[in-house]
Amino acid sequence: MMWATSGTVNFAQGDSVMIGAVLGVTFCLDKGVPVWLGLIAIIIICYFLGMGIERVAIRPFRGVSDIGWMLSTIAIGIIFRNIAMVTFGTYERPFPTILVQKPIYIAGAGIYPQEILIPIVSLALMIGIEIFYNRTKFGSALRAVSYNREAAGLMGINANFMIAFSYALATSIAGIAGFIVAPVILASSHMGLLIGLKGFAVAIIGGINSPRGTIVAGFVYGVLEKFIAGYFSTAAREITTFSLVILILLISPWGIFGKKRKET
Amino acid sequence: MNFSKKNLNPFLYLAILVLIFVYPFIVKNPFFFWETMLICIIGMVTMGLNVLTGYTGLISLGQAGLYAVGAYTGALLGVKLGMSFFPALILSTLFAAGIGALLAYPTIRVSGVYFAMVTIAFGLVIENILIEWHGLTKGPVGIDGIPPVQIGSFKFKEQHYFYLIALSLFACIILTKNLIQSKYGRSFKAVGVSQIGAETSGINALAMRSLAFIFSAAWAGAAGHYFAYLNLYLSPEIFQFDTSILFLVIIIFGGLGTILGPIVGTGILVILPEILQRFANYRLIVYGGLILILLYFMPMGLVGWLNQFLRRIRPNLFTARDDFIEGKTEIKLSEALLIRGGLTIPGESKVAGNGFLLESKGITKRFGGLVAVDGLSMGIKPNTIHALIGPNGAGKTTLINIISGIYQPTEGEIYFRREKVDNLSPSVISRKGIGRTFQTTQLFGDMTVCENVMTGFYPHIHYGLIRSFLQTYSMRKEENEIREQALELLNFVGYKGKSEELARNLPFGHLRLVEIARALALNPYLLLMDEPAAGLTGKEIKDLDNLLNNIRKYNISVLLIEHHVDLVMSLSDTITVLDYGRKISEGDPETVRNDPAVIRAYLGSSVQKG
């Protein structure tokens, strides 16, 4: 979605997930804040964080040089990681919620309720975004910006704000993601990098300007990872999945669900 | 300037060699000495990466993967097979280059973020293979016991190894410089700035990107090998994603697309971690902050900034050449220029047979539901100026985009010199002798005017890669000839500005002329021109009229899209009128002018006026 509106990608996205997870642990575990309140706080914090990322790392470089925003968002990610390292510590920490106390057994395979929650939440988010995108005035303004920034500007849409907003939204979603996956995969300051790169890979495979494609690709990717990690090992998992990314781009350079951008 | 520089070079090289020789005697501190060697090694990686990213504009975030391939190949050949240093060096360089070539195939078709993604994925795949393949790489534990360097019975001491590495870097710099100064370097830059502009100058963009990628991979591999025998221990964590980022930061810091930038950047950034140690826990914040500051305040990098500064205080250094013959209205092109490539010889008929140089048969192009060109058949006779006119959206630009290979036609065929040319790539079509200019000029802004035109000669240049690397006498001679002929062409089109000015600084009228000169450098049979008069002043239009007449004298046919009716009527031998993608009229200017269909669709008001 960020790509669609601004033509840029945020390499700090993975670290935003990390922030969601780390803040979740800090708020709900250390400070004893109720879960719902913690989640709202995370959404709000990430919203402003996203705005800030756009202002600091994207706007100065958008349309000037690709290398500029790639490195600036990477730099932001590095800074986030270090801040988390200093405040949160370098260790992995579990985030026990009620939903990971006891696994449910379905056909012999153990699964935590939290793991069921994750696809439900992301499906809900996808539907929400889809509705927001297609049914609301604000959503159509976002699409207008992604289609033609200048023309949208002439129609009285504040393109800069829209791009900032899409970053804020995306970062909030990352925060939520971090909050709900933390109980399953442990929260740590360095968890973000690989998540971010995987997210980027999934977005590219799914077709970078298609939210539906991204979620579908994400599911397939996730399931595939589980299987390979189960049968072989984690490193084998990264090898196969990232090789697959290269292969998919070889066959279809614009992702599976993406449309070829008209070259001008 | 050129002359003095040529004389200066041997002294400079000698000075560097002397410096390399005495360095071990001056620097006794083993830590510094070791760091210097590391800088030389990283320097090789970043020199290669700079050719890829700085010139062709492809951002690689997986260079550490190629570096790792070289390092592990070299180390394993030594440890497992007992191969000696130099054969192993050659093999690990070739192996990395080969991996680069394999990887180039899927990656070069995509650009921007997609390219970055593929390289990231590649880097992660390599890193995890190193972790996973215990049998070969010993996984996370890493490889140790790499034998020290030895040739025959001569054992390299640290000082000897330094000489070897420093000389390799020196060779790397010279080879890179030579490559960049050749037609390949120009093509790299051209592809990076405007792929379409490069393709229509006969440059195969994919081949150039592959070449740049393979070059960078080979140096990453060689550097990896040197690193293996310097560190004598390898583990996967040396080659993480962060290392790839460091390489990229280095070349930006030093100056993208400058020859010395990577070395300067490496020198400073390899030492940086030592400085950052002081910030202990906060060092990554400082590092990230430094990257941001760098991107904000010095996007051109140190060397880029220095170049700009030099340009400002000593403008003569870069804009010295001002060698134009003034005052001739009709300029004859020299025989040498015309014979180059064996294409155009004045007076020779270029077409045998049916009389059409280019013929389109039933061309249709649909964009979704929109039919831009609808069953168009037309022919262009040799040695004529053929105008294509019609209201906006009539499909004129679409048609020449089809002819030049940028679009594929949905239906229909195109024959050029009786050869079927539809569905070929733009670079192949331009090599067959179809040049073109664009409505919004597609010049290479970061290159000088002269270099822009020289790029157009690309298909006619004889020297190859080897002679470029060695910068042989014959290569330099040919380059000089091409430079002269580029200036001659600039003169021919009536360009009166400076030849060493960067193209992006040119006023609009000049841009058009330089683009025409670049298209003529291709030595085409047919020149496609998309609204060359748009935005020009009255005087400039008169000059253009004159120029097009001159071009026709050299047996070059022109297909001209133009809205400027006076120009079209005075110049054209034949006019084809399009409306909604269909041909509504064709003939000489008089016929078309009086055709009621044309008056209705398009010319109405202009005819009454004129």
Interface residues (C-beta under 8 A of the other chain):
Chain A: W3 V9 V56 A57 P60 F61 V64 S65 D66 I67 G68 M70 L71 S72 I74 A75 I76 G77 I78 I79 R81 N82 I83 M85 V86 L193 L197 F200 A201 I204 I208 S233 A235 A236 E238 I239 F242 S243 V245 I246 L247 L249 L250 P253 W254
Chain B: T53 I59 L61 L103 Y105 P106 T107 R109 V110 G112 V113 Y114 A116 M117 V118 I120 A121 F122 L124 V125 E127 N128 I129 I131 E132 F241 I245 L248 V249 I252 L256 N281 Y282 R283 L284 I285 Y287 G288 G289 I291 L292 L295 Y296 P299
